[in-house]
């Protein structure tokens, strides 16, 4: 991702974000209906936080960059007192405010106690992609000190490990450009009404590695590979003949039926636990035939069950 040459520059600019918080009137209760929706954007430096924040800003969110976590509840309260003028707030939390990370857990607990609807979006990327981006803009990593860029990346991963585990949505931007990242954000946040659950079904090839942002992984390599059928090899799982070949194999339809039933059970649990996003990775050897065909059918089944679904074929175009 040349995620971004522009994105990396903007992420490291303006280290001193200033927010005028004023003095809320503690004696005036704030009705729950007035409490704004909150999204916390975090993740690895260079992974696209600024692009994600800009996308939400374009969608009408009130965006605050580099806000100390201890001030997040105050920001939400001020939004609640804006008489509906600030209904959705996005806050970017990153290592520039690392001395405040100890306050983040306390702030999240405070928000939960106040019934604030909050989501955490975590931007992830591979070490190789991050190094490439920092080198392209000739900027040091915020945590590398006197060491190398990879040292800073390792320190940041450790610092953010717990927050990544708490994230509602993890986006891996290793192979995304700016426009593709914006499309992912639009798909998740552009609608006026939030669906109960949103799913991304991603086909991939095992020989290119597992998707790091997958919540669930499905292996289709138990099915015969159309790659070894000469007349099917040039095509992909989007082709009717390839898809027909895949689903005419013993166990293919049964697998689709059973896994759809399993996902219905999992989706019920996700909704109950307040998880709004799930990424289902469907793999085969090269990510071109079996996984693509299975992903398309699985996404159609989920959509028929009322789950808003996006299909991504990560490796379909690779040789």
N, C-alpha and C positions, 0 to 999 in steps of 0.2 A: 504494500500500500504505500503509495506516496502520500499516506495519510498524514502523515500528510505533511508535505513540505509546508503548506500554509498552516495546518493545524498545529504542528509542533512549535512554530513561531508564536502563534497566538497563545498557546498554553503557557509559555514561559514569560509572556509579557504582562506587565501590570501586576507585580507581586503584591502590591499593597491595596487590595480591594477595600473600599471604605463604604460602610453602610451606616446611614444615620438611623438609629433605632428609636430615638425619642424616649419618652417616659410613658408607658402605658398606664391607663387608669385602672389600678387593681380593684377598685371598688365596683366597677361596672362589669357584670357577668357577660360573657360572650356566648351567644346561643350556638349549639352544635352545628346548626345549618349554615352558620357564617364561617366556619372553620375552613380554610382553603385546603385544596388537595396539594400534597407535597411529593416531589420526586427529588431524591438525593443522587447526584451523578458523581461517581468516583471511578477509580481504576488506575491503570498504569500510565505514567507520564509518556506522552507520545502515542497513546492508543486511540485518541480521538475524542477526549472529553469536551474540548472546545467545540468541535463539530456537532456533537450530540446536544450540547447546551444551546448552540446557535439554532439548531433545528427546532427545539422546543420554544425558543424565543420567537421564531417565525410562526409557530403555531399558536401564539398568543399567551404563552406562559411568561410569568415574571421571573427572570433569571438573575441569580446573584452568584458571581464567581468568587471562589476563594473565601467563603464565609467560614469563620471559626465555628466548629461544631457546637460549642457552648451557646452560640447565639441563634441556633436554628429555632428553638422554641419561641424566642422573642420575635424572630422574623415571622413565624406562623401567626403569633398573636397579633402582630401589627397588621398582617393581611386580613385577619378576622375582623379587625376594627375598621376596615377600609370601605365598609358598606357595599360589599360585593365587587369593588373595583379590582381587587386582587383575589381571584378565585382559585388560581393555580400557581404554585411557586416551585421553581426548580433551583436547587442549591448545588453548586460544584464544590466538592470537598476533595482536597488533594494534599500531596506531601509538602506543598508550600506552607500549609498550616499544620505541619506534623506535630508541633508541640501541643496542639489542641486535641490530638486524637484520643487522649485519655478521657476527654469529656464527651466523646461521641456516644458511648454506650449509655451514659447517664441521660443525654439528650434524647436518644431513641426511646428510652424507658419513659421519659417525661411526655413525649409525643403519644405513646401508646396509652398512657393514663388519661390523656385528654381526648382520646378517640379521634386522633388525627389520622386520616388515610394517607399513609406514606409508602413509597416504594423506593427501592435502591436499585439503580442501574449501574452495573460494573463493566467498564471497558477493559478488555483483556487483549493481549497480543503476544506473539512469540518473542523470545529474546532476539532472534535473528532479525525480525522485522523492526523491533525497537532500536536496535543498534544501527540498522540501516537508516532509519529516519533521523536519529540524532546526528549521525555522520553527514547526512545530506544537508542539514541546516547548520552544521558546524557549531553546535551548542552542547555544553556538558549536561549530563543528567543531574537533576537537582540534588541527588544523594551520593554522587560518586566521589566528592571531595578530592583528595589527591590521587584517587585510584582510577580505574578504567570505567568506561560506560557500563560494562557488564557487572561491575561491582555495585554501581548505583542501582541497576535493575534488580539485582539479587536482594539488596537491602530493602528496596521498595516492595518487592513481592512478599517478603517476610512481614513487613509492616502492615500490609493490606490483607494478609491471609484470612484473618477472622472476618473482616468486612466482606470479602469476596464470598465467604461461606454463607453470609446472611443475605446476599443479594437476591432480589426477586427476578432480575433479568441480567444475564451475563452475555455480552456480545463480544465475540472474538473478531478483531479487526485485522488479523494478520494478512489476509488476502483481500481485504476490502479497500476500495478507493473511497474518496469523500462522498461521491454520489450514492454509492451502494450503502454506506453507513447511514446517510440521510434517509434512504429508502426504508431501511430497517426501523429507524426511529419513527418515521411517518406511519409505517404499518402498525406500530405499537401504540402511538399516541394521537394520531390524526382524528380518530373518530370522536364525535361529541359524547357518545355514550360508551362506557367501558363494557366490553363483553365479559362474561363470567370467566372465560379462559381463552387464551390465545396460544396457538401452537405453531411452531416452525418444524416442518418435516424436511430434513436435510439428507440427501443421498451423498455418499462419499465412497472413496476407494481406500481399503485398508493399506494398500502399498504407499499411500500418501500420508498416512497417519490419522489417528482419531481426531475428530473435532473436539477442541478443548472446552467448548461451551455446551456440549451435549448433556442433557439430563438423563436421557435413556438411549441405549445403543442396541440396535437390532442387527443381527448377522444373517445375510441372505446367501452366504457361500455354501449352504447345504443344497442349493438348487443347481442344476447343470448350467454351465456358463455358455451363453449364446456366442461368446467370442470364438468358440471352437466350431461354430457353424459358419462356413465361408460366406454364405449369402446373407447372413445376419450381422457379421462382424463389423461392417462399415457403419451400421446404424446404432441408435441409442435406444434406451428403454422407452422413449417417447414414441417410437415407431410402433404401429399396431401389430406388425408381424413379430417384432421382438417381444412386445408385451404378451401377445398371444402364446408365444413359445414358452415364456417364463411361467405363465399361469396355467398352462397345460401340463406342467410337470407335477409328478406326485407330491402332495404335501403343500403346494404353493397356496391354493385357495384356502385350505384348512388353516394354514399358518396365518393368513390374512384375517380370517374369521376369528381365530382364537386370540390373536394379538389385539384386534379391535376390541374384543370383549375385555381383555386385560386393561387396555387403555381407558375404557369406560369406568372401570373400578378405580384406576389411578386418578383419573380426572375428578371423580367425586371426592377423593381424599385431598387432592390439591385445592379444590374449591373450599372444602371445609377448613383447610389450614391457611387459606388466604393467599395461596400461590396463584398468580394470574398468568404466568408465562411458562411454557415448557418447550424445550428443543428435543426432538426425537431424531436421532441419527440412524440412518438405514445404510448399512455397508455391504459392499461386495468387493471383489478383488481390485477392480480398476475404477469403480464408481461410474460405469457407463451404461450397463445393461440391466442387470438384476435389481440393483438398489434403486435405480431410476424408476423402473416399472413398478416396484413395490411401493416406493414413496408416493407416486401419483395415486395409486389405488388407496393407500392408507390415508392420504390427505383428503381424498373424496369421501371416505367413510367418516372421518372426523367432522368434516364440514356438514355432512348429513345429520350428525348428532348435535349440531349447533355450536361446534367449536370453530372460532375464526382461525383459519389455517393459511399459512404461507408456505410454499414449497420452494426449496433452494437445492439446486444440483451443483454441489461444490466442485466435483472433479469431472463432470461429464465432458467438458471440452478438452481435457488433457489427452495426450497421446499415450 
